[in-house]
């Protein structure tokens, strides 16, 4: 039986649903706010550079796209320098009393760096800071503070610990440090080529559930799948367990074929009151898909069918 039950009407969003010209719709952060689902998705423009659009839904499956993009590359100042080639793969972190913190990749001639922004209403967005050195991707914030500090998962490029998941700390969201590698790809495993943070971690009674992506190299190119790890509730650098098996792999035609074939990639997951998790993923860097997983089943995979994180 599949761990993630795909929505029967996937894909839930395509370029044809967008009222302005785009070539793709994928890799969306999603959050539930005021009983509505808000999706901030990435699209390629026809020049190949990325912007972020917004879509709303009452049920988490049927989304309507707003008439204009939510976020486009800055046109002036320091952010314009580092967003020159596009903005990509946004994550949404609901932070009590602090609105919604947004982290996304800014591409430029200087490489890729992480930009931090904030919104309270998903109408106005304020850029706060550039919070990484080059090259860094896939920064995901934990949605609460720990002893007065913010914590994030990130994925620097490194030949020493290639494409691994790290953890970093900050008192002000701007300056980050005390970084350490906490999870690496496993040799000859479904995620042996590289791993990276995916959706914003979900708080459970047994720890923080984190759905991440892992990559396996084949003779036909890379295959992107999704896995799940469980972090300690009070000390997230401690990984309680990493499920040995993947939870989702490319299978449907819009996942195996597209802008980049054989890809399922998540930036968003929403916990529901009935114990399920709505999971959202980009299929082949071309369309948005959705499905459901049982929170208890994901926890069991991490606790009873686990591999070593390092």
C-alpha positions in Angstrom: 0.0 0.0 0.0 1.3 3.4 -0.9 2.6 5.6 2.0 1.3 8.7 0.2 -2.1 8.5 -1.4 -2.2 10.6 -4.5 -5.1 12.9 -5.1 -7.2 11.3 -7.9 -7.4 14.5 -9.9 -3.7 15.3 -10.0 -2.1 17.5 -11.2 -3.8 20.1 -9.2 -2.2 23.1 -10.9 -0.6 23.6 -14.3 0.6 26.5 -16.4 -2.8 26.6 -18.1 -4.3 27.6 -14.7 -2.1 30.7 -14.5 -3.6 34.0 -15.9 -0.2 35.3 -16.9 2.5 33.8 -19.2 4.5 31.0 -17.6 6.1 27.8 -18.8 5.8 25.7 -15.6 4.2 25.5 -12.1 6.0 23.6 -9.4 7.8 23.5 -6.0 5.3 25.3 -3.9 5.2 26.3 -0.2 1.8 25.7 1.2 0.2 26.8 4.5 -3.3 26.9 6.0 -4.4 30.4 7.1 -7.8 31.5 8.2 -9.3 28.2 7.0 -7.9 28.6 3.5 -4.9 27.0 1.9 -2.4 29.3 0.5 0.1 28.1 -2.1 3.2 30.1 -3.2 4.4 28.3 -6.3 7.4 28.7 -8.5 7.1 29.3 -12.3 9.5 29.6 -15.1 8.9 32.6 -17.3 9.5 32.2 -21.0 13.0 33.6 -20.6 13.8 30.7 -18.2 14.0 32.7 -15.0 11.7 32.0 -12.1 9.1 34.0 -10.2 6.7 33.1 -7.4 2.9 33.0 -7.9 0.0 32.6 -5.4 -3.0 30.4 -5.4 -5.9 29.9 -2.9 -8.1 27.0 -2.0 -10.9 26.1 0.4 -10.2 22.3 0.3 -6.5 22.1 -0.3 -6.9 20.6 -3.8 -8.8 23.0 -6.0 -6.7 26.1 -6.3 -7.4 29.4 -8.0 -4.3 31.5 -9.1 -4.2 35.2 -8.3 -4.1 37.5 -11.3 -0.5 38.7 -10.8 2.7 37.1 -9.3 3.2 37.2 -5.6 7.0 37.8 -5.8 9.3 38.7 -8.6 13.0 39.5 -8.6 13.8 42.8 -6.8 14.5 45.7 -9.1 16.7 47.8 -6.9 19.1 47.6 -4.0 21.1 44.7 -2.6 18.3 42.2 -3.2 18.2 43.0 -6.9 21.9 42.1 -7.1 21.3 38.6 -5.7 17.9 37.9 -7.3 19.0 39.0 -10.8 18.4 35.5 -12.3 15.2 34.6 -10.5 13.5 33.6 -7.2 12.9 29.9 -6.5 11.5 27.2 -4.2 9.9 29.2 -1.5 9.0 27.7 1.9 6.5 29.2 4.3 7.0 29.0 8.1 4.2 30.2 10.4 5.8 31.7 13.4 3.6 32.7 16.4 3.4 36.5 16.8 5.8 37.0 13.9 3.6 36.4 10.9 4.8 34.0 8.1 8.5 33.8 7.5 9.4 33.0 3.9 12.7 31.6 2.7 13.6 31.3 -0.9 16.6 30.9 -3.3 17.9 34.0 -5.1 19.9 33.3 -8.2 22.4 35.7 -9.7 25.8 35.9 -11.4 27.2 35.3 -7.9 25.5 31.9 -7.4 22.6 31.0 -5.2 21.8 32.5 -1.8 18.9 32.4 0.6 16.6 35.4 1.0 14.4 35.8 4.1 11.1 37.7 3.8 8.0 38.2 5.9 4.2 38.5 5.2 1.3 38.8 7.6 -1.6 38.7 5.1 -0.1 37.2 1.8 -0.8 40.6 0.2 2.3 42.5 1.2 5.7 41.0 1.5 8.8 42.5 3.1 12.3 41.3 2.3 14.3 41.2 5.5 17.8 40.0 4.7 20.1 37.7 2.7 20.8 35.0 5.3 23.4 32.8 3.6 26.7 32.8 1.8 27.0 31.4 -1.7 26.2 28.6 -2.5 23.2 27.6 -0.4 19.8 26.1 -1.2 16.7 24.7 0.5 16.7 26.5 3.8 13.7 25.5 6.0 12.9 27.1 9.3 11.4 25.4 12.4 8.1 27.1 13.3 9.0 27.9 16.9 12.0 29.2 18.9 14.2 27.0 21.1 15.6 28.7 24.2 15.3 32.1 22.5 16.9 30.9 19.2 15.6 30.2 15.7 16.7 27.0 14.1 16.9 26.1 10.4 17.8 23.2 8.2 19.9 24.0 5.2 21.8 22.4 2.4 25.2 24.0 1.5 27.2 22.8 -1.5 30.3 21.0 -0.2 32.6 18.4 -1.6 33.5 17.2 1.9 30.0 16.3 2.9 28.3 16.5 -0.5 24.7 17.7 -0.5 23.9 16.9 3.1 21.4 18.4 5.6 22.9 20.8 8.1 21.4 22.7 11.1 22.1 26.3 12.0 21.1 28.7 14.8 20.3 32.4 15.1 19.1 34.8 17.8 17.8 37.4 15.3 17.0 35.5 12.1 19.7 37.5 10.3 23.0 36.1 11.5 23.3 32.3 11.6 26.0 30.1 12.9 27.0 27.0 15.0 26.3 25.0 11.9 26.7 21.2 11.9 26.0 18.4 9.5 23.3 16.2 10.9 22.3 13.9 8.0 24.1 12.6 5.0 23.1 10.5 1.9 23.5 6.8 2.5 25.8 4.8 0.2 24.0 2.8 -2.5 20.6 3.9 -1.2 17.7 5.7 -2.8 19.1 9.0 -1.6 22.8 8.3 -2.2 23.6 11.2 -4.5 22.2 14.1 -2.4 19.6 15.0 0.1 18.0 18.4 1.1 15.4 19.9 3.4 11.9 19.8 2.0 8.7 21.0 3.8 8.6 23.0 7.0 8.9 20.5 9.9 5.7 19.4 11.5 5.4 19.2 15.3 4.1 15.9 16.7 4.1 14.4 20.2 7.0 12.2 19.3 9.2 14.8 17.6 9.5 17.0 14.5 8.5 15.2 11.2 10.6 16.5 8.3 9.8 15.4 4.8 13.0 15.8 2.7 14.1 15.0 -0.8 16.7 12.5 -1.8 18.4 11.9 -5.2 19.7 8.7 -6.9 21.9 8.8 -10.0 21.0 6.4 -12.8 22.3 5.9 -16.4 19.3 7.9 -17.5 19.9 10.8 -15.1 18.9 11.6 -11.5 15.7 10.4 -9.8 14.2 12.7 -7.1 12.2 11.0 -4.4 10.8 12.0 -0.9 11.7 10.6 2.5 10.9 11.4 6.1 13.0 11.9 9.2 12.1 12.5 12.8 13.9 15.2 14.9 14.0 15.4 18.7 11.2 17.8 19.9 13.5 19.9 22.1 16.9 19.4 20.5 16.2 19.2 16.7 19.9 18.5 15.9 19.3 15.0 17.3 17.7 12.9 14.7 15.5 10.1 16.3 15.1 8.2 13.1 15.3 8.3 9.3 12.9 6.1 7.4 14.9 3.6 5.4 12.3 3.5 2.6 11.2 6.5 0.4 7.6 7.6 0.9 7.0 8.9 -2.7 8.7 8.4 -6.1 7.9 9.5 -9.6 5.3 7.3 -11.1 2.6 9.3 -12.8 3.2 10.6 -16.4 3.5 14.2 -15.2 6.2 13.1 -12.7 8.3 10.9 -15.0 8.2 13.3 -18.0 8.4 17.1 -18.1 10.8 20.0 -17.8 13.0 17.8 -15.6 11.9 14.1 -15.8 11.7 11.7 -12.9 11.2 14.3 -10.1 8.9 14.7 -7.1 10.0 17.6 -5.0 8.3 19.1 -2.0 8.4 22.5 -0.3 5.1 22.2 1.6 3.1 20.0 3.8 0.0 20.8 6.0 -1.0 18.8 9.1 -4.7 18.3 9.5 -6.8 17.7 12.6 -7.8 14.2 11.6 -4.1 13.0 11.8 -3.4 13.2 8.1 -0.8 15.4 6.3 -1.6 17.0 3.0 1.6 16.8 1.0 2.4 19.0 -2.0 5.0 18.3 -4.6 6.2 19.5 -8.0 6.0 16.9 -10.7 8.9 16.9 -13.2 9.5 20.6 -12.5 6.3 21.2 -14.5 3.1 20.8 -12.5 1.8 20.8 -8.9 0.5 17.6 -7.3 -1.0 16.7 -4.0 -1.7 13.7 -1.8 -2.3 12.6 1.8 -0.2 10.6 4.3 -1.0 9.3 7.7 1.1 11.1 10.4 1.3 8.0 12.6 2.5 5.8 9.7 5.3 8.3 8.9 6.3 8.3 12.6 6.3 4.5 12.7 8.6 4.4 9.6 11.1 6.7 11.4 10.9 4.8 14.7 10.8 1.2 13.6 12.3 1.0 10.0 15.1 3.5 10.3 18.6 4.0 8.9 21.5 5.8 10.5 21.4 9.6 9.7 25.2 9.9 9.3 
